[in-house]
């Protein structure tokens, strides 16, 4: 799956309470969650993010509580992939469960800046920074994880099987 979008850049240890503040967890509506995504760290995100934009974080992205609301809020914002140096394990699994591809690129993430335009191929793990010309390589998503993402999440994947 090839994707292109503008970068929204965040740092290390972005926790699930920052991604979707606890005060909004009484809703399970993805649109409601998207309206408050990242608002405690970046109040412009939900108002300015565009379909296809790409979120980039540092180390330990998605740490904190195990709430599935966090990747749902990101995906519902129109973000089709998140790239980070590393992900918290439960966030990574929740991302897969809801069909949000997550790519780890280690310290190379520091070369990607807010506003850069990226082209991402989730099947090969190739990330091209169209702004700088840099090319990065993440471990590609395993075949079954790609199938889960293409199905829109684990439940849809299981229904198709």
Secondary structure, DSSP 4 states (H G I P E B T S, - for coil): -EEEEEEEE--S--BHHHHS-GGGTT---HHHHHTTTTTTT-TTHHHH--TT-EEEE-TTBTBSS--THHHHHHHHTT--EEEES-B-HHHHHHHHHHT-EEEE-GGGGGG--TT-EEEEETTTTEEEETTT--EEEPPPPPHHHHHHHHHTSHHHHHHH-
